[in-house]
Structure formats: structure tokens, C-alpha cells
Amino acid sequence: MRIIISQNPDDLLQQAEASTKRYREGNSLGPLDGVPIAVKDELNQAGYPTTVGTRFLGTNPATEDATAVHRLRQAGALLFGKANMHEIGIGVTGLNPHHGAARNPCDPARATGGSSSGSAAAVAAGLCPIAVGADGGGSIRIPAAFCGVPGLKATFGRVSEHGVAPVCWSVAHAGPIAASVRDLALAYSAIAGADPADPLSLGAPTPSLYLPSTDGLKGVRLGVYSPWFEDADEDVVKECRKLLAQLEDQGAQLVEISIPDLPLIRSVHLVTIVSEMATAHDEYYREHRKDYGLDTRLNLALGRSLTSRDFVHAQRLRDQIRDHFDQAFLQVDAIVTPTTGITAPVIPLDSLPHGESDLEKTMAIMRFVQAANLTGYPAISLPAGYDHSGMPVGIQFMGRAHEEALLLAIGAAAESLVLRRKPAIHSRLLD
């Protein structure tokens, strides 16, 4: 399945023995002690190489954990291996010509989504209840949706980027993918919070899962911009609409909103993230240009062709886009869309050796996720149902800055309404 690309059994056994000893002595570190967790190969994990999905990076193992990984280790988690990813995070299918294409546990002939492909697949396959991903343009939420599990991209700076490969700076977010919303909340609470090693994580309010007493979702206003919401495959729209109707029955209020200039989001995000990725890999490009997959080479060439003027204009328009969403949030508590415009596509066999470049497919996959990266606002993807071929459909709720607790509360309500199916490839560790 090409889910885990690096594993050290001796290291894992040492972690497990230490956890067992703590339990025997009554010194458990909490609910994550002894819980297996996979780490996307974009974050440093001590003793493991960080290849970022390439074939030339990570020649030496990392000497220390990324902050998010360190905090999970301090909570007793069993960090059991590095998860596959789309090369340098510059694609959204999970097809990797160097480590192999990560396969979707719901149907191994289909893509996992990316770039946190192995992280989502590990959770869906039952290898672990939690995995760490990273999201610069939907890279947590897209594979979570394709694989039928929850995923959270928190507010920008909420989770430290220290020890995460420098791929894209202004849109990057490390975060959890999990088997349930409860597990998602546990992982988020463990890794979120200020880190002196990451100045962008400082100054925000202390993360909290506390919510005032509410009567279900009574009074929670969910914003829907119908022309945007319905710009997806028929089955995707149908399943998301069905879940919204059920949330209304639980007291949520649907509010029709309007968000101007939505077509700008695609171009502004593309210029921003590809410029930053090209800059991040500038030091490797001359020597290793031919070591990248063909799709990565194409995207890096695009990034290198952009000018400083392109980037500056994109940031000016980015402020405009953020203002449009701020205006919408004056009317609602969360904005709802499908997570992706399509469900997990079949992997073209001719793409396996070299990767794939399909602009139409990429646009359909990324249509709803980019806004949260540009604004920095939190967004959660949740299973909403299944299409006619049995593939998972994801629904996305985007919230105001630092209101992850509300998104998790909405997620808990939504999760109780959706009957999830066991993936075709799945193991229950507890059996």
C-alpha cells in the first residue's frame, strides 16, 4: 500500500517497553501513552530521515523531533514510522514516483489525495488512530476526505512549524488526521500551543477545547454560498446537503451568504505557494533538478518563472480575499463547503513511474480548501457519506481564527449522524 516508507523496529520496541513500564508502575502519561502514531515525512522525527517525499533529501537521520512530534513523544505516543507524501508537498494526489503511490484503503486502485497521503491512509487502514500531517493547500483535509477520516488544519501559527521541512512559509500548517473527532481533539490538544522556537506561534490565546454550555448545535450559524457549495460532483453535493439537513435538525441554522471574488483564490494561492516552494528548493534545484519527479519539476519550473511582482500582487489580493471572509464571518459562525469537488479518482497506471499533471483534476480537488490556507483560518474535514461507487465524501467547516473548539464540536455532532463503512483494506489493532 506504500503507506509507511521508513520504520525502525528496535526504536518502536524501546518506546513500547517504556510505555508498558509506565503503565505497570502506575505512571501513565495520559490518553496517548502507548498509542501508535504515524508522522508525515515532512516533519523531523529523531533517528529517521526526512526525505520530504524526494529521493535525495534525508541522507542523514534527524537528530531531534519537530515540536509537534516532540509533544506527542512527551505524551507517550508510539511513533512507529514515517508516512508517505506527495513529493515536497507540491501535489494533491499522493502519487510519488520515488516511494511509490500511496494507495487508498477504501479502494487500492484509487488515490489517497495529498500531500499527507500516507498519514490519512495509515489512519483509514487501522494502523493507527492518529497521524500527523501538514497542510499548505488542503494537504491534511484532501487526503482525510478521500480516505474517509477527519482532519484538522488549525489556525495559522496554532501548531508550531519548528522542525517541519521549509516547504511553504505563509500558508503552512502542521496538524492531525484521526480515526474520530475525539481522537482529532486529543491530538490537537497535545500538539497545539506556543513554541519559543517558532515566533509565529507566539501571541495567540491558549488553545482550549472548552465551549460554553449549548443545547446541541442550537444557535450555531452555518454559512452556505450555494454557487460555490454546488460546484462539485452531484454525489458530493447530495451527501453534503443531506448532512447539513440533519445538522439543522440538531439546532444549527443555515444562512445563505455571498463571498465575492472567489475565482481569485485559485490564482492567488497558486502564485503564493508555488513561489514559496520554488524558493525553498532553490538551493537544491541546480544539482538535483533531474532527481525530482516530472510533475514536481514542472511545478517548480512554473514557480521559478514567477516574478516578485506576481508575488506582491498576489499578497495584495490575498488581503482582499481575507476581508471578504471576515465580512462573511460577521453573519455566521462557520462556512460550509464540500472538502473536495470530486471523490478519490482512479490512479492512472501510466502515471505511476513519473507522477501526474492534470490541471482539471487538481482544480476540482483543491476548489474548496485553498481559502483556509490563504486566510490562515481553521478548517476541519469530516466524513459526510459515500458516492455511488462507495468512495467517501468529505464536508468542510471553516471557522474564525482560534475557534477550533467550535469546529470540533460541530464535528462531533456531524460524526454522530454519518454511518461510516470499514475500508476494503483495514485492520483493527485492538482485535
N, C-alpha and C positions, 0 to 999 in steps of 0.2 A: 504493500500500500504506500510505501515511501513516505511515511508519516514522521518517523523519528530517524534522523540522519547521523546521530552521534550518541553513543552511550558507553558509560564506564561501569560495568557491573560491580567492580570492587568498591568504587565510590558509593554506589547506591546501597550496597550491603552495609557499609560503615554507617551511613545515615540511618538505615533501618535498625541496626543494632543499637545505636544511640537512642533512637526513639523508643524502642522496646524497653531499654533500661530505664528511661524516664517514666514510662507507664508503670513498670514494676515497682519503682520507688515512690510512686505517687506524686511525681513532679512533672506531669504533662504540661506542655507549653500552651495548650488550648485546642480549639477545634480543628486546627490544621496540622497538628502534630501527627506524623505518620501518614499523611495524605499525599499520594503521588501527584506531582505537578510537572507538566512539561513546559519548557521555555523556548520561545521562538529564537531562532538562530540569529536574531538581530540584537539580542541582549547578552551581555557578558555573563557567563557562569564559570566560576573558578574551576580550573582543571580541564575546561573544554575549549576547543577553538570556536571563534566567532567568525563564520565564513560569510555571513550576510547573503547566503544563497549563491555565492560565487565559487569558482574552483581555484582561486589564487589567494584570497584573503584567509586569515586564520591559520597561518602556518605555525604559529605558536599558541599554546593554550592561554586563555585569560588567567591573570593572576589574582583577580578579585571579582566579586559579583557586582553586577549592576545594582543600584539601590533597591529597585523593586524585587529583584531576585534575592538580595541580602535579607530584606524584610520577611520574605517567605521562608527563607532558611532559618531566620531567628524565631519564626513561629513553629518550627519543627517539620516543615514540609519536606517530603522526599523528592528532591529534584532529580528526576530519573533520566533526563536526556534532552538533547536539542531538537526542536521541531523544525521540519522543512519549511521553506518560504519561497515566494517568488523572488527571483534574483534581484538583489538590492532594493526590493520592495517597489519596483517600478512597473508592476503589472498586477492585474486583479483576477487572474485565472488560477494561479498556483502551478502552472506548467514550468518546470525547472529542468533545463537540459543537462545540468551537471549532477544534481542529486536525484533526478527522476521526478516525474509529475506526481504530486500528492493526489491520492485517489479519494473520492468521496465515499464514506462508509454507507451512505444511503443507496448508492449505485456506483460501483467502482469504475464504470465506463464514463462517469461524469466528473467535471471539475469540482474542486473544493472551494474555489474562489481564493482570492489572495489580498494582501500578500501573506497574511498569517495562516497559510494553508494547513500546515501540519498541526498547528495549535488547535484549530477548530476540528480537524479530523480526529485528533487524539481524543478529544472530549466526546465527539459523536460515537467513536468506536468503543468507548468504555475504558480506554487505557487509563484515564484519569478524570476526576470530576472538575478539575480546574486546569487551565493552561494560560500562560502569559503570551499576549500578542502585542502588536504595535500598529498604529493606525495613522497614516498620513493622508489618506484619501479613501477611507472606508475599509482599511485593511484588517480591522477587527470585525466590523459589522457585516461585511460582504461574506467572508467565509462562515461566520456564525449563521447567517441566513441560509446559505447554500447547504450547510450541513445540519440545519435544524436544531440549533442550540442558541442560548442567549449570549450576547456580547455587549460590553460597555466601553465606550470611549468617553472618558470623563472630561471635565473642563480642562482647557489648556493650562499646563503647569500643575495640575492637581496630583499627578503621578510623576515623580522625578524621572528625568531623562538621563541622569548620570549613569554611565556605563552602557547606554544604548548606542549602537553604531550611529555616527553622524551622517544620516541619510538626508533628512529634510528638517530644518530647524523651526520654522514658524508654523508648521501645520502638524507637527509630530506629537503623538500621544501613545505611551505605553499603557496597557490595560488588560483586563481579564476576559477570558471566554470560559463559560462554565456549563455544567450539566443542568443547572436550575438557577432560578433567580436568587434563591437563598445562598447557593454556592457563589454566585456572582457577587453578592453583597459581602460575604465573608472575605473573598479575595480582594475586593475593592477596599474594604476597611483595613486590610493588612498592608497594602502597598501604597495607599494614598497618604498625602501629608507632606509638609515642608521638609526639604533636604538642603542643608547648607552647601552641598556640593553642586546644587542646581539652583542658581539665583532666581530662575523663572518660577520656581515652586514656592518662593517665599512671599509673604504678604497676603495670602489668601486666608479666608476663615478656616478654622479647623474642620476637617471633614467629619460629618456626622450622619448617622442613619436615623436619627430621631425625627419623627414627624408629630405635630400636634394631633390630638385625637380626632379622627374623622369617622364618618359613617360610610364605610366603603370608599367609593370614589365620588361621593356626593359633593358637588360644588367644584370638582376638577374640570376645568375648561380645556377641551381638546380641539385645537385648531386644524381645519382641513381646507386646503386650497384645491378645490376639485380639479381644475385643469392640470395641475401638477400631479396630484394624487392618482389620477386616472391615466397618466401617461406611462402605462405599463401593460404587460400581457393581461388578457382577460381573466385568467385564473388567479393571477396575483391580486388584481383589483377586487375580485369577488371575495377571496378569502379574507383580505384586509377589511373590506366593508362589513363582512359578516362578524368579525371580531369587534369592530367598532360598535355595531348594533348591540352586541352583548355587553360591552362596557357601558353603553347608555343605560341598559337595564340595571347596572350596578350603581347608577347615580351620576356617571360622567355626563357632561354637557358638550355636545358637538357644536362648534362655532365655525361658520364658513368665513374664511379670511381671504385676503388677497396679498400677494407678495410680488412687487414689481421686479422687473429686470432679471428674472430667473435664468434666461439664456446666458447672461453674463457669467454665471457661476462656473460653467464648464471651462470657458476660456481663461478666466482669472485663476482658477485653481490649477489648470494645466501649466500656465506660464509660471506660477509661483513654485509648484512642487518640482517641475522638471528643471527649472533654473537652479533650484537649491540642490537637487540630486546631481546635476552635472557639475556644480561647484564642489560638492562633497567628494566627487570621484575624479576631480581634475588631476590630482597627484598620481592617480593610477592610469589615467587614460592613455597616455603616450606609450607606456610599456605594455599595458595589458588590454589594449583596445580589442584585439582579436580573441582574448580569453573570455569576453562576455558572450552570452547568448545573442543570437541575431536580433531578437526583439528588443533586448536591453541596449544593444549597440544603436539600433535605430532611434530609440527614445533619448539616449544620451546625445546622439548627433543633433536631434531636434533641440534639446536643451542648450547645447553649445552654440546653436545658430541664433538663439535669442539674444537680445541686447539689454543693456542696463536700462534703456528707455522702456523696453517692453515690461521689464520687472517693475519699474517705478509706476507706470500707468496701471499695471495690474493691482498694485497696492492701493492706489487712489480709488480704484473701483471696488476694491475689497472693503474699504471703509464704507462705501455707499451700500454695498450688499449687507454689511453688518447692521447698518442703520435701518434698512428695510425689515430685518428680522427683529430688531429691537422694537420697532413700531408694532409688529405683529404680536410680540410678547406683552404689549400693553393690553391686549384683548384676551389672551389665552395663557394657560399655564404650560402647555406643551403643544408642539406642532407635529402632526402625524402624517406619515407617508409610508408606502411600501419601503422596505430596505433596498431592494433591487428591482429593476424593471422586468427581469426575467428570472426564472429559476435556474439551477445549475445546468449549464449546457454540456452536451456530449463532448468529450475530448477528441478532436480530430487526430486520427492516427498519424497523419503526416506532419503534425506539429511536435511530436514527441522528441525528435532529435535536435530541434533547433529553437523551439518556442513558437509563439504565435503572435501575429499582429493583425487584429481585426477591430477596426475603429468602431464600426457599428455595434458590435457586441460589447466592446468596452464602454461605450456611451450608455447602452441600456443597463449595464451592470452598475455604473457609477452615478446614475442620474440623480439619486436622492441623497447620497451620502456626503458629497463634497461640501455642502453648505456648513455642516458642523465643523469641518476642519478649517474652513476659511474664517468663520466667526470665533472658533475656539469654544463654542458652547457644547455641553454634554449631549450625548445621544446614545440610546440603547436599541439594540435589535433583539426582537423576540420572535419565537415561532408563532405563526398565525394560522397554519393549516398546511394543505398539500394541493398541488396542482393535479391535473388529470392523469399525469404519468406517475404520481406518487412522490414527487420531489417536494421538499419543504419550501414553504413560502415564508418570508420574513417581513415583519412590520417594524417600523422605526418610530420612536418617540424622541423628539429633540426638545431640550429644556433650556431654561435660563442658566447663566453661569452659576456654578456651585450648587445646583439643585439636583444633584444625583439622587438624593434620598427620595425625592418625588418620583423620578423616573423608575427607581427600583420598586416603589410602592405600586405604581401603575403596572410594572412588570409582574409583580406578584399577583395582582388582580387578573391580568391577562392570562398568565400561566395557568390559573385555575380553570380557565374556560376552554383551553385547547387540549384535545386528546392527542398526545404525541405517539408516534409509531416507533418501534425499535428499528434502527437501521439494519440493512441487509448484512453488514459486517459489524458485529457487536459482541463484546464480551463483558460479563458482569464480574468484576473482580471479587465482589463480596460473595459470589457463589462458590 
